[in-house]
Amino acid sequence: MGGHPQGLTPCEREVALLAASQRTPEIAALLGISPRTVENHISRALAKTGTTTRQSLHTHARNSQTNGG
């Protein structure tokens, strides 16, 4: 969590932006990380944002990106 106590880390945000349109194995292949790492990023991002679905997580990440957050 380091420097991102309120928001998503860059890696969490990158995964979140793909979460609505891609399955875990596809995200892992695109980013060159393991499927388990993708799941960890999604789980932490869901908890941080208070969202419950991958679609709502994607929307939150997209909106925070456009709003400078």
Residue frames as qw, qx, qy, qz and C-alpha x, y, z in Angstrom:
[[0.000, 0.886, 0.464, 0.000, 0.00, 0.00, 0.00],
 [0.576, -0.057, 0.030, 0.815, 2.97, 2.27, 0.58],
 [0.076, -0.162, 0.038, 0.983, 2.34, 5.62, -1.07],
 [0.340, -0.207, -0.547, -0.737, -1.27, 4.90, -2.01],
 [0.067, 0.109, 0.835, -0.535, -3.21, 4.62, 1.24],
 [0.456, 0.412, 0.363, -0.700, -6.45, 6.03, -0.20],
 [0.649, 0.547, -0.201, -0.490, -6.17, 5.12, -3.86],
 [0.977, 0.156, 0.135, 0.055, -5.11, 2.30, -6.10],
 [0.479, -0.498, 0.499, 0.522, -1.50, 1.54, -6.86],
 [0.335, 0.532, -0.466, -0.623, -0.50, 1.88, -10.53],
 [0.093, 0.108, -0.971, -0.191, -0.59, -1.92, -10.90],
 [0.215, 0.406, 0.803, -0.380, -4.01, -2.21, -9.27],
 [0.362, 0.623, 0.074, -0.690, -5.34, 0.55, -11.51],
 [0.238, 0.401, -0.714, -0.522, -3.94, -1.11, -14.64],
 [0.014, -0.123, -0.992, -0.007, -5.61, -4.41, -13.74],
 [0.240, 0.506, 0.597, -0.575, -8.84, -2.65, -12.74],
 [0.337, 0.541, -0.211, -0.741, -9.07, -0.93, -16.11],
 [0.330, 0.227, -0.825, -0.399, -8.98, -4.33, -17.80],
 [0.210, 0.005, 0.893, -0.397, -11.14, -6.18, -15.27],
 [0.584, 0.376, 0.349, -0.629, -14.53, -5.56, -16.88],
 [0.682, 0.564, -0.225, -0.408, -13.60, -6.65, -20.39],
 [0.505, 0.452, -0.734, 0.031, -10.99, -9.37, -19.84],
 [0.909, -0.359, -0.201, -0.073, -10.85, -12.61, -17.90],
 [0.569, -0.748, 0.322, 0.113, -8.11, -13.16, -15.34],
 [0.794, -0.070, 0.431, 0.423, -5.92, -15.36, -17.59],
 [0.486, 0.715, 0.269, 0.425, -6.18, -12.81, -20.40],
 [0.174, -0.968, 0.115, -0.138, -5.16, -9.94, -18.10],
 [0.727, -0.522, 0.377, 0.240, -2.24, -12.02, -16.82],
 [0.745, 0.247, 0.402, 0.472, -1.03, -12.72, -20.35],
 [0.269, 0.882, 0.166, 0.349, -1.39, -9.08, -21.42],
 [0.250, -0.923, 0.221, -0.193, 0.55, -7.77, -18.43],
 [0.606, 0.422, -0.622, 0.263, 3.06, -10.61, -18.11],
 [0.276, -0.389, 0.645, -0.597, 2.05, -11.49, -14.55],
 [0.080, -0.092, -0.992, 0.042, 0.53, -14.58, -13.00],
 [0.394, -0.512, -0.564, -0.513, -3.25, -15.09, -12.79],
 [0.559, -0.535, -0.535, 0.340, -2.87, -15.21, -8.99],
 [0.294, -0.197, -0.094, 0.931, -1.25, -11.76, -9.02],
 [0.187, -0.315, -0.433, -0.823, -4.15, -10.46, -11.12],
 [0.534, -0.565, -0.609, -0.156, -6.61, -11.86, -8.57],
 [0.506, -0.410, -0.384, 0.654, -4.64, -10.29, -5.72],
 [0.109, 0.011, 0.115, 0.987, -4.69, -6.88, -7.43],
 [0.357, -0.424, -0.531, -0.641, -8.43, -7.17, -8.07],
 [0.571, -0.535, -0.604, 0.149, -9.17, -8.23, -4.49],
 [0.394, -0.334, -0.254, 0.817, -7.16, -5.36, -3.00],
 [0.022, -0.120, -0.278, -0.953, -8.66, -2.85, -5.44],
 [0.427, -0.519, -0.627, -0.393, -12.22, -4.01, -4.66],
 [0.540, -0.543, -0.504, 0.399, -11.54, -3.60, -0.94],
 [0.310, -0.197, -0.057, 0.928, -9.92, -0.17, -1.35],
 [0.139, -0.144, -0.357, -0.912, -12.71, 1.20, -3.53],
 [0.401, 0.160, 0.621, -0.654, -15.62, -0.43, -1.73],
 [0.620, 0.280, -0.369, -0.634, -16.87, -1.87, -5.01],
 [0.712, -0.125, 0.643, -0.253, -18.20, -5.39, -5.37],
 [0.840, 0.422, 0.339, 0.038, -17.98, -6.22, -9.08],
 [0.593, -0.086, 0.371, 0.709, -15.28, -6.06, -11.72],
 [0.223, 0.680, 0.448, 0.536, -17.47, -3.72, -13.78],
 [0.282, -0.943, -0.164, -0.073, -17.90, -1.25, -10.91],
 [0.657, -0.513, 0.205, 0.513, -14.17, -1.50, -10.16],
 [0.512, 0.279, 0.430, 0.689, -13.39, -0.67, -13.80],
 [0.010, 0.851, 0.351, 0.390, -15.74, 2.33, -13.68],
 [0.503, -0.842, -0.031, 0.191, -14.16, 3.59, -10.45],
 [0.657, -0.279, 0.316, 0.625, -10.64, 3.24, -11.84],
 [0.375, 0.498, 0.449, 0.640, -11.59, 4.97, -15.10],
 [0.149, -0.916, -0.276, -0.249, -13.29, 7.84, -13.27],
 [0.572, -0.748, 0.077, 0.328, -10.43, 8.33, -10.82],
 [0.632, 0.003, 0.374, 0.679, -7.97, 8.34, -13.73],
 [0.223, 0.639, 0.402, 0.617, -9.87, 11.06, -15.59],
 [0.333, -0.908, -0.168, -0.190, -10.30, 13.06, -12.37],
 [0.235, 0.744, -0.475, 0.406, -6.59, 13.02, -11.63],
 [0.659, -0.533, 0.414, -0.332, -6.85, 10.49, -8.82]]
